[in-house]
């Protein structure tokens, strides 16, 4: 896959707890220069939206553990959309999922999806789940009418794996995130079924791609 085809499938990401406003502007500029999207903390949306009006910007909701009350997640989602987010990556409440309360997980996700007119990706925390649990999480996301499922937050979760991506792609389009640092890593995920790549190494990934197919 050449650079022109790959770049729009990358969410160039900066989400660490030390992230500054200047870092988000740098990431947005790199995303524009390389033809990627950006994924940023919600607090910086107003700082960058006006400066980068044509950039597709995703942000996170319920980050990083997903244990906020459902009403808080809905409020976060609406606030992010109004601040200029084009897409939302919402963290699933894995604790409720593991306790067997799948109905609550599905209902919460459905409330978030219904609250905003933009695509919602559900972060299912795949490295923390067994294959059966991962299927349950993906089923909940699909039932909630989410647009995509995302492997993980990338924080202390382990990296995206080919097996997880392949399983998840049976349910919804997949955003692979966590430990993807090179063109070869990204292509392994895409070949497994990923439609989108979330990575802080977006520039390196695109630079590693051939100029032409």
C-alpha positions in Angstrom: 0.0 0.0 0.0 1.5 3.3 -1.0 1.6 6.6 1.0 -1.4 8.1 -0.7 -3.6 5.2 0.1 -2.3 4.6 3.6 -2.2 8.1 5.1 -6.0 8.7 5.3 -6.3 5.4 7.3 -4.0 6.7 10.1 -5.2 8.6 13.2 -2.0 10.4 14.1 -2.3 10.4 17.9 -1.2 12.3 21.0 -3.1 11.3 24.2 -0.5 11.1 27.0 -1.2 12.7 30.3 1.6 15.2 29.7 0.3 16.3 26.4 0.5 20.1 25.8 -1.3 22.4 23.5 1.8 22.9 21.5 2.1 19.2 21.0 -1.4 18.9 19.7 -0.7 21.7 17.2 2.4 19.9 16.0 0.5 16.6 15.6 -2.2 18.4 13.7 0.3 20.1 11.4 2.0 16.7 10.7 -1.4 15.2 10.0 -2.2 17.9 7.5 1.3 17.7 5.9 1.1 13.9 5.5 -2.6 13.5 4.7 -3.5 11.8 8.0 -6.2 12.3 10.6 -5.5 13.4 14.2 -6.6 12.0 17.6 -6.2 14.5 20.5 -7.3 15.0 24.1 -10.7 16.7 24.2 -9.5 19.7 26.2 -7.5 20.9 23.2 -10.2 20.8 20.5 -11.0 24.5 20.7 -7.3 25.3 20.4 -6.9 23.4 17.1 -10.3 23.3 15.4 -10.2 26.9 14.1 -6.5 26.5 13.0 -7.1 23.2 11.1 -10.7 23.5 9.8 -10.3 20.7 7.2 -8.5 18.2 9.3 -10.5 15.1 10.5 -10.0 15.2 14.3 -11.0 12.4 16.6 -11.0 12.7 20.4 -11.7 10.3 23.3 -14.6 9.9 25.7 -14.4 8.0 29.0 -10.7 7.9 28.7 -8.7 5.9 29.7 -10.7 3.4 31.9 -14.3 3.8 30.8 -15.7 3.8 34.3 -17.5 7.2 34.2 -21.2 7.2 34.8 -23.2 6.9 31.5 -24.6 10.4 31.8 -21.0 11.8 32.1 -19.9 9.9 29.0 -22.9 11.3 27.1 -22.1 14.8 28.3 -18.4 14.4 27.3 -19.5 13.2 23.9 -21.8 16.1 23.2 -19.2 18.6 24.5 -16.5 17.1 22.2 -18.8 17.2 19.2 -19.8 20.8 19.8 -16.1 21.7 20.3 -15.4 20.4 16.8 -14.6 16.7 17.0 -15.4 14.7 13.8 -15.2 11.3 15.5 -15.3 9.9 19.0 -13.3 7.0 20.5 -15.3 5.9 23.6 -13.9 3.5 26.2 -16.1 0.5 27.0 -16.8 -0.2 30.7 -14.8 -3.4 30.8 -15.5 -4.0 34.5 -19.3 -4.2 33.8 -18.6 -6.4 30.8 -16.5 -8.8 32.8 -19.1 -9.0 35.5 -21.6 -10.2 32.9 -23.6 -6.9 32.8 -23.6 -6.7 29.0 -26.9 -5.0 28.9 -25.6 -2.0 30.8 -22.6 -1.8 28.6 -24.7 -1.9 25.4 -27.2 0.6 26.8 -24.5 3.0 27.7 -22.8 2.8 24.3 -26.1 3.2 22.6 -26.8 6.4 24.6 -23.5 7.9 23.5 -24.0 6.9 19.9 -27.5 8.4 19.9 -26.4 11.7 21.5 -24.1 12.8 18.6 -24.3 12.9 14.8 -20.7 11.8 14.3 -19.1 8.3 14.1 -18.4 6.6 17.4 -15.6 4.0 17.8 -15.8 1.8 20.8 -12.5 1.0 22.6 -13.0 -2.6 23.8 -9.6 -3.1 25.6 -8.9 -6.3 23.7 -5.6 -7.1 25.4 -7.6 -7.5 28.7 -10.2 -9.9 27.3 -10.4 -13.5 26.3 -11.6 -14.2 22.8 -15.1 -15.0 24.1 -15.2 -11.8 26.1 -13.9 -9.8 23.1 -16.7 -11.2 21.0 -19.2 -10.1 23.7 -17.7 -6.6 23.6 -17.9 -6.4 19.8 -21.5 -7.6 19.9 -22.4 -4.9 22.4 -20.7 -2.3 20.2 -22.5 -3.5 17.1 -25.9 -3.6 18.9 -25.3 -0.1 20.1 -24.9 1.0 16.4 -21.2 2.0 16.8 -19.3 2.8 13.6 -16.1 1.0 14.6 -14.4 -1.0 17.3 -10.9 -0.1 18.5 -8.5 -2.5 20.1 -7.3 -0.5 23.1 -6.3 2.8 24.6 -2.6 2.1 24.2 -1.9 2.7 27.9 -0.8 -0.3 29.9 -3.0 -2.5 27.7 -0.5 -4.3 25.5 -0.4 -3.8 21.8 -2.8 -4.6 19.0 -2.5 -8.1 17.7 -3.4 -9.7 14.4 -5.6 -12.3 16.1 -7.6 -9.6 17.9 -8.1 -7.5 14.8 -9.1 -10.5 12.8 -11.8 -11.5 15.3 -13.1 -7.9 15.8 -13.4 -7.4 12.0 -16.1 -10.1 12.0 -18.4 -7.5 13.7 -17.5 -4.0 12.7 -14.7 -2.0 11.0 -11.6 -2.0 13.2 -9.3 0.7 14.4 -6.0 -1.0 15.5 -4.2 0.9 18.2 -1.4 0.1 20.6 2.2 -0.6 19.8 2.0 0.1 16.0 5.2 1.9 15.2 6.2 1.1 11.7 4.9 0.6 8.2 5.2 -3.2 8.5 3.3 -3.1 11.8 0.5 -1.1 10.2 0.3 -3.4 7.2 0.0 -6.5 9.4 -3.0 -4.9 11.0 -4.6 -3.9 7.7 -4.0 -7.3 6.3 -5.8 -8.7 9.3 -8.8 -6.6 8.6 -8.1 -3.1 10.2 -9.7 -0.2 8.4 -7.9 2.4 10.6 -4.6 2.7 12.5 -4.2 4.7 15.7 -0.6 5.5 16.4 1.7 8.2 17.7 4.2 7.1 15.0 2.0 8.2 12.1 4.9 10.1 10.4 7.2 7.1 10.6 4.6 4.8 9.3 3.8 6.9 6.3 7.5 7.5 5.7 8.1 3.8 5.6 5.5 3.3 2.9 6.4 3.2 -0.8 5.8 6.4 -2.7 3.8 4.5 -5.3 2.0 1.1 -5.3 
